[in-house]
Structures are given as C-alpha cells and as structure tokens.
Amino acid sequence: MGVSRKTFWKYLQNARQKAADAFVNGKTIEISGGEYVNSGECKIDFLCKECDHMWELKSN
C-alpha cells in the first residue's frame, strides 16, 4: 500500500470507530470505490424506530 504500519493502523482504527458509531447510532454506511460483483438478488429489511413500520428493499 505504500504507507507505514503506524499510518495503516491509524486508518484501520478510524474505520473501526466509524463503523461502530454507525451500527450503534443507526447511521448509514456507504461503501464506494473499487471493483465488486453483486452475486445476485439482495433483500434488505428496514424497520422505522418511531412507528415500527417495516419495508424491504430489493436489488439485483
């Protein structure tokens, strides 16, 4: 990667803190950049914390 171990560790710690904050506080996690393959249909269920309304999002 062309960075020192210390710098890499700082990036990793920062990423872990952001991910934990998102999970604990119900924030959105956006994954972007790089190349990836969608292996098929994906279904995600969502639940509103205020009214308990549930809906799903499908992507293919």
N, C-alpha and C positions, 0 to 999 in steps of 0.2 A: 504493500500500500504506500510505501514511501514516507511513513511517519514513525516517530519514535514510539516505543512501548508506552511511555508515560502519556503521550498525546493520545494514543489509541485508547488507553484506559480511561482518560477523561471523557472522550467521545462515548465510550460504552456506558460509563456511569451516567452521563447526561441522558442518553437514550433510555436507560432503565428508569430513571426518575420521571421522565416524561410519560413513559408507558404506564408506570404505576399510578401517576396522577390522573391519567386519562381513564384507567379502569376504575379507580376509587371514586372519582368525581363524575363519572358518566360522560366524559368528553369524547369527541370524535377522534379516531386515529386515521390519518390519511397516509397511505403507502403510495409513493410515486417514484418514478425514475427506474432505470434498469430495464431488463427484459424479463418477462414472466409469461407463463402459459396458463390459461384458465382450463382446468381439466374437465369441464362440463358445467351442468346447471348448478347454481349455488342458490340456496334459500336461506334467508336470514329473517328471524322473527324479532319484532320490536315491541316493547311494552312502554306505554306512557306512565310515568311515575305518578302523575297527578290524577288521571281519570281511569287508569287500568285498561285503556283501550289497547287492543293488540292488533297488529297488522304484520304482513310479511312482504319481503322484497325478494323478487326472483331475478336472477341474471343468468345469461347463457353465453 
